[in-house]
Amino acid sequence: MSQSKKRVLITGAAGFLGSHLCDRFVKEGYEVIGMDNFITGSYNNIKHLADHPDFRFIEHDVCNHISIEGKLDYILHFASPASPIDYLKIPIQTLKVGSLGTHNCLGLALAKEATILIASTSEIYGDPLVHPQTEDYYGNVNSVGPRGVYDEAKRFQEAITMAYHTFHKVPVRIARIFNTYGPRMRLNDGRVIPAFIGQALRGEDLTVFGDGSQTRSFCFIDDQVEGLYRLLLSKYSQPVNIGNPSEISIRDFASEIISLTGITQKVIYKDLPVNDPLQRRPDISLAKKVLGWEPKVERTIGLQKTYEYFKGLSSEMLHKKEHKSFDDYIKTKKA
């Protein structure tokens, strides 16, 4: 172990966001320890780092005690299911990684005198009654609804993180991450961008839930990673929204995907899932002020890069049988 290099542990390293963070910190000259149990992550996301001298991987469930030899300067806790389909398939694990997993990571940060950044989420705000969402909004969350296991896991995660900060003086960073997209997303995880692109590539009609008037705002992965990197290196311990404030309705977004892919299929409409947020757009005034950060990548460019990634997947991956939406999975469970 080099005594001069900063050392960082990234949990959820084989996931979409985690793997891109591994790339960034290796590029910046850190020694990176990646950790994942592959419950939703994929080795394919990090295999390009396997022989890198500054990268080491540990297969481990963060809900169990974490032991790392040597110093740690930073911990990035990104271990968690992040797709609505996953919440329903593995609800207990989702709650455990937000509670027990976070507790273990915070305990490690305390022992190592490390700064810890936790991946919170825009789901903290639930189906928001305030628009756009600012960090001082408490949210509108249904704790016993189908999305509650994720929402409440993340709300508890924030609470215990602040407790460690106020009681143990652990240096903490809290990122409220809004919809993020790019290469390495799971094609069939149920979120709208991979769902639409996957349907387009398979020659299927695009499925819009509700009347399509609900809105989202999409942040390209490169912008997201830059925001997270700046937050970690800041001195700011309160939650910060990291996302793209460019808002679009799902109906209009479907039209963008049709234009991008050149398909001739139509858009079909299905019932809106329970507690699906009707509005989602971050207020990033705080990120601009504290981090000097705002997204730079235009959606047309980010979508083209994402589309090219998905086009490069094998036919087997493209046609892998997974539920295409949270709603589909609910109906399967009820049948």
C-alpha positions in Angstrom: 0.0 0.0 0.0 1.4 3.4 -1.0 1.7 5.8 1.9 1.3 8.8 -0.4 -1.9 7.9 -2.2 -5.3 8.7 -0.8 -7.3 5.5 -0.2 -11.0 5.2 -0.8 -13.6 2.4 -0.2 -16.5 2.4 -2.6 -19.5 0.1 -1.7 -21.8 -1.0 -4.5 -18.8 -0.8 -6.7 -20.2 -3.2 -9.3 -23.3 -1.1 -9.8 -24.1 1.6 -12.3 -23.0 4.6 -10.3 -20.5 2.7 -8.2 -18.5 1.4 -11.1 -18.2 4.9 -12.7 -17.0 6.3 -9.3 -14.3 3.6 -9.3 -13.2 4.8 -12.7 -13.1 8.4 -11.6 -11.1 7.8 -8.4 -8.6 5.5 -10.1 -8.1 8.2 -12.7 -7.6 10.8 -10.0 -4.7 8.7 -8.6 -6.5 7.1 -5.5 -6.1 3.6 -4.3 -9.6 2.2 -4.7 -11.1 -0.7 -2.8 -14.4 -1.8 -4.5 -16.9 -3.8 -2.5 -20.1 -5.5 -3.7 -22.1 -8.7 -3.1 -23.5 -8.7 -6.7 -27.1 -8.8 -5.6 -27.9 -6.2 -8.3 -24.4 -5.3 -9.5 -22.4 -7.0 -12.3 -18.8 -8.0 -12.6 -18.9 -6.7 -16.2 -19.0 -3.2 -14.9 -15.6 -3.4 -13.2 -13.8 -6.2 -15.1 -11.8 -3.6 -17.0 -10.2 -2.6 -13.6 -9.3 -6.1 -12.6 -5.6 -5.8 -13.4 -5.2 -2.1 -12.5 -2.5 -1.7 -9.8 -4.6 0.9 -7.9 -7.8 -1.2 -7.8 -8.7 -4.0 -5.4 -12.1 -5.7 -5.2 -13.7 -7.4 -2.2 -16.9 -9.5 -2.6 -18.8 -8.7 0.6 -22.2 -7.8 1.9 -22.0 -4.5 3.8 -24.8 -5.6 6.1 -22.2 -7.8 7.7 -19.2 -6.4 9.6 -16.7 -4.7 7.4 -13.0 -5.1 8.0 -10.4 -3.2 5.9 -6.7 -3.3 6.7 -4.7 -0.1 6.7 -5.8 3.5 6.4 -8.9 4.8 4.7 -9.3 8.4 3.8 -12.8 8.2 2.2 -15.8 5.9 2.1 -18.5 6.2 -0.6 -21.5 4.2 0.4 -23.4 3.3 -2.8 -24.5 -0.2 -1.9 -28.3 -0.4 -2.5 -30.8 -1.7 -4.9 -31.9 1.4 -7.0 -34.7 0.1 -9.2 -38.3 -0.1 -8.2 -38.4 -3.7 -9.5 -35.6 -4.5 -7.1 -37.4 -3.0 -4.1 -40.2 -5.5 -4.5 -38.0 -8.5 -5.3 -35.7 -7.9 -2.3 -37.5 -5.6 0.1 -35.8 -6.8 3.3 -32.3 -6.5 1.8 -33.2 -3.0 0.6 -34.1 -2.0 4.1 -31.1 -3.8 5.6 -28.5 -2.1 3.4 -29.9 1.3 4.2 -29.8 0.6 7.9 -27.4 -2.1 8.9 -25.1 -1.5 5.9 -25.0 2.2 6.6 -24.4 1.6 10.3 -21.4 -0.6 9.4 -20.0 1.9 7.0 -20.3 4.8 9.5 -18.7 2.6 12.2 -15.8 2.0 9.8 -15.5 5.7 9.0 -15.4 6.4 12.7 -12.7 3.8 13.3 -10.6 5.0 10.3 -11.2 8.7 10.9 -12.4 8.8 7.3 -14.8 11.1 5.5 -18.0 9.3 4.3 -20.3 10.2 1.5 -23.6 8.4 1.4 -25.8 8.0 -1.7 -29.2 9.3 -0.7 -31.9 9.9 -3.3 -34.6 12.1 -4.7 -37.0 9.5 -3.4 -36.6 11.2 0.0 -39.1 13.7 -1.3 -41.7 10.9 -2.3 -44.5 12.2 -4.6 -43.6 15.9 -3.9 -46.0 18.6 -3.1 -43.3 21.2 -3.6 -41.8 21.8 -7.0 -38.9 21.9 -7.8 -37.6 20.1 -4.8 -35.2 21.9 -2.4 -33.1 20.3 0.3 -35.3 21.9 3.1 -38.4 20.1 1.8 -39.4 17.2 4.1 -41.1 15.2 1.5 -44.4 13.4 0.9 -43.6 9.7 1.5 -46.0 6.7 2.0 -44.0 4.6 4.5 -46.2 1.5 3.9 -46.6 1.8 0.1 -44.7 -0.4 -2.4 -41.9 2.1 -2.7 -41.7 2.6 1.1 -38.9 0.1 1.7 -36.5 2.2 -0.4 -37.7 5.6 0.6 -37.6 4.9 4.3 -34.3 3.0 4.1 -32.8 6.2 2.6 -34.5 8.5 5.1 -33.1 6.4 8.0 -29.8 6.4 6.2 -29.7 10.2 6.3 -30.8 10.2 10.0 -28.1 7.8 11.2 -25.5 9.6 9.1 -26.3 12.9 10.8 -26.3 11.2 14.2 -22.8 10.0 13.6 -21.8 13.5 12.5 -23.3 15.3 15.5 -22.5 12.7 18.2 -19.2 11.2 16.9 -18.0 14.2 14.8 -17.6 11.9 11.7 -17.1 14.1 8.6 -20.1 13.2 6.4 -21.5 14.2 3.0 -25.0 13.4 1.8 -25.9 13.4 -1.9 -29.6 13.4 -2.8 -29.2 11.8 -6.3 -31.9 12.5 -8.9 -32.5 10.4 -12.0 -29.2 9.5 -13.5 -28.5 7.6 -16.7 -25.7 6.4 -19.0 -23.7 3.3 -20.0 -23.8 0.3 -17.6 -27.4 0.7 -16.6 -29.2 -2.6 -16.5 -31.3 -2.8 -19.6 -34.3 -4.3 -18.0 -34.3 -2.8 -14.5 -37.7 -1.0 -15.1 -36.5 2.6 -15.1 -37.7 4.7 -18.0 -34.5 5.2 -20.1 -33.4 1.6 -20.3 -37.0 0.5 -20.6 -37.7 2.8 -23.6 -34.4 2.0 -25.3 -34.8 -1.7 -24.7 -38.2 -1.7 -26.1 -37.0 0.2 -29.1 -34.1 -2.2 -29.8 -36.5 -5.2 -29.4 -39.0 -3.7 -31.8 -41.7 -3.4 -29.2 -44.1 -0.5 -28.6 -43.0 2.0 -25.9 -44.9 1.7 -22.7 -45.9 4.9 -20.9 -47.6 4.7 -17.5 -50.5 7.0 -16.8 -51.2 9.7 -19.4 -47.5 10.5 -19.6 -47.8 14.0 -18.1 -45.6 13.0 -15.1 -42.2 14.6 -15.3 -38.6 13.5 -14.7 -35.2 15.2 -15.1 -32.3 13.2 -16.3 -28.6 13.7 -15.3 -25.9 12.1 -17.4 -23.5 9.9 -15.5 -20.4 12.0 -16.2 -22.1 15.1 -14.7 -23.3 13.1 -11.7 -19.9 11.7 -10.9 -18.4 15.2 -11.1 -21.0 16.5 -8.7 -20.3 13.6 -6.3 -16.6 14.1 -6.5 -16.9 17.8 -5.7 -19.3 17.1 -2.8 -16.9 14.6 -1.2 -14.0 17.0 -1.3 -16.1 19.9 0.1 -16.6 20.7 3.7 -20.4 20.6 3.5 -22.2 18.1 5.8 -25.9 18.8 5.0 -27.8 17.1 2.1 -27.2 18.4 -1.4 -29.3 17.7 -4.5 -27.2 16.4 -7.4 -29.3 16.2 -10.6 -30.2 17.9 -13.8 -33.0 20.5 -13.5 -34.0 20.1 -17.2 -37.5 18.7 -16.8 -39.5 16.8 -19.4 -42.8 14.9 -19.4 -42.6 11.1 -20.0 -44.9 11.5 -23.0 -42.5 14.0 -24.6 -39.5 11.9 -23.6 -41.0 8.9 -25.4 -41.1 11.0 -28.5 -37.4 11.9 -28.0 -36.5 8.2 -27.8 -38.5 7.4 -31.0 -36.7 10.2 -32.8 -33.3 9.0 -31.5 -33.8 5.4 -32.4 -35.8 5.9 -35.6 -38.3 3.2 -34.7 -41.8 3.0 -36.2 -43.5 1.5 -33.2 -46.2 3.4 -31.3 -46.6 4.5 -27.7 -49.0 2.5 -25.6 -50.4 3.6 -22.2 -50.9 1.5 -19.0 -52.1 2.4 -15.5 -49.8 4.5 -13.4 -48.1 2.4 -10.6 -49.0 3.2 -7.0 -47.2 6.2 -5.5 -45.3 6.9 -8.7 -44.1 10.5 -8.4 -45.9 12.9 -10.7 -43.2 15.6 -10.6 -39.4 15.3 -10.2 -37.0 18.2 -10.7 -34.1 19.2 -8.4 -33.5 22.7 -7.3 -29.6 22.8 -7.6 -29.1 26.3 -6.2 -27.2 24.8 -3.3 -24.9 22.7 -5.4 -24.1 25.7 -7.6 -23.3 27.8 -4.5 -21.4 25.2 -2.4 -19.8 23.1 -5.1 -19.7 25.4 -8.1 -21.4 22.5 -9.9 -24.1 22.2 -12.5 -24.6 19.6 -15.3 -22.9 20.2 -18.6 -24.0 17.3 -20.9 -27.0 18.0 -23.1 -29.6 15.3 -23.0 -29.3 14.6 -26.8 -25.6 13.8 -26.4 -26.1 11.7 -23.2 -28.9 9.7 -24.7 -26.9 9.0 -27.9 -24.0 7.6 -25.8 -26.4 5.6 -23.7 -28.2 4.2 -26.9 -24.8 3.2 -28.4 -24.0 1.3 -25.2 -27.3 -0.6 -25.2 -26.9 -1.3 -29.0 -23.6 -3.0 -28.2 -25.1 -5.5 -25.8 -25.5 -9.1 -26.9 -28.8 -10.4 -28.3 -29.1 -12.6 -25.2 -28.8 -9.6 -22.9 -31.2 -7.6 -25.0 -33.9 -10.3 -24.8 -33.3 -11.4 -21.2 -36.6 -12.1 -19.6 -37.1 -9.6 -16.8 -40.2 -7.6 -15.8 -40.1 -4.4 -17.7 -41.7 -2.4 -15.0 -42.5 -2.3 -11.3 -46.2 -2.4 -12.3 -45.7 -5.6 -14.3 -43.9 -7.3 -11.3 -46.8 -6.3 -8.9 -49.3 -7.9 -11.3 -47.2 -11.1 -11.4 -47.1 -11.3 -7.7 -50.8 -10.9 -7.4 -51.6 -13.6 -10.0 
